[in-house]
Amino acid sequence: MPRLNGVDAARQILKDNPAQRILVLTSVDSEQVVRDCLEAGVRGWVFKSDATEDLKTAVEALERHECTFSSRVSDLIMNGYLRRYRLGSAAAKETKLSPREREVLQLLGEGKSSKEVAILLNVKVKTAETHRSNIMLKLNLHSIVELVLYAVRNEIVHVQLPAVAALPQPWEWTSEPGPAGP
């Protein structure tokens, strides 16, 4: 999705039409993204790897105004809860970014400069820089590299691995003929 990730798209859709029922179909397997989607108002979640029947069932549930989430979503939420519970109350205090900060984080994670962020969000460069600074303070990050890593690890941005070109065979390095055919 250009300029918006699924969470921000859901927020925008529900802002414009609160009665809308949103079902997420994704391969993203992140507890934080699931929780952000729930907070945004998403009412269903199906993984692309789930059976076609699961998708059909989810759509039918939303038509009946029911929420529907795959068991993997339940596992993600429960495991995250248990992990925070075991780590104690200090770790349970989750850092909360505003929707705008999350949007800025996504753009910075995609490699945009503060000036580009400002243009895309129709704000002043100083405002974009202030958002960046606040994000880094909230997340206890000390460099743009750490910020980008945070965005990737928390699946706020997705890394596309480049296609790997086939390396030449050793006999292709010289002008000598290679092995005989198959």
Buried (B, 14 or more C-beta within 10 A) or exposed (E): EEEBBBBBBBBEBBEEEEEEBBBBBBEBEBBBBBBBBBEBBBBBBBBEEBEEEBBEBBBEBBEEEEBBBBEBBEEBBEEBEEEBEEEEEEEEEEEEBEBBBBBBBBBBBBEBEBEBBBEBBEBEBEBBBBBBEBBBEBBEBEEBEEBBEBBEEBBBBEEEEEEEEEEEEEEEEEEEEEEEEE
